[in-house]
Amino acid sequence: MAIAVARARRPGVLRVCGRKGSKVEMQVVQRVYVSGKVQNIGFRDWAVRRARDFGVAGWVRNLRDGRVELLIAGEEDAVDAMVEAVREGPEKARIDNVEARADQERAPKGFTKRFTA
C-alpha cells in the first residue's frame, strides 16, 4: 500500500493517506501528553474504552514523570473528539494540561494500554 503524508488544513494535524483497493483512506495521527492527576486513577482503562467508542486506533501509557501519553489515529473528526474527551478525562482525574501535536508514527490496529515508559 502506498502511503502519502500531507499537512492538513489545521496546524498540528498530519494527514496520512493510503489507497486500499479503489478507496482512499484519510487518517490523522496525534501524539497527546496529559498532565495533572492522571495516574493511579484508571485513566488508561478509561482511554481504551473511549477510544473504542470513537473508533480510533493507537495506544496509551503512563510516563515516569507523572504524565500520560497517547497516540491517537483515525478519521479527523474521531481523533478530534477523542482529544476533546481527554481534555475532560475520567471522573477521578484532574487535567492540568493537554499538549497535542501531529505525529508520523503508524498506529497499531485497535487501541491498547501499554506499560510505563
ABEGO torsion letter per residue (X at the ends): XBBBBBBBABBGBBBBBBBBEABBBBBBBBBBBBBEBABGAGAAAAAAAAAAAAGBBEBBBBBAAGBBBBBBBEBAAAAAAAAAAAAAEBAABBBABBBBBBBABBBBBEBBBBBBX
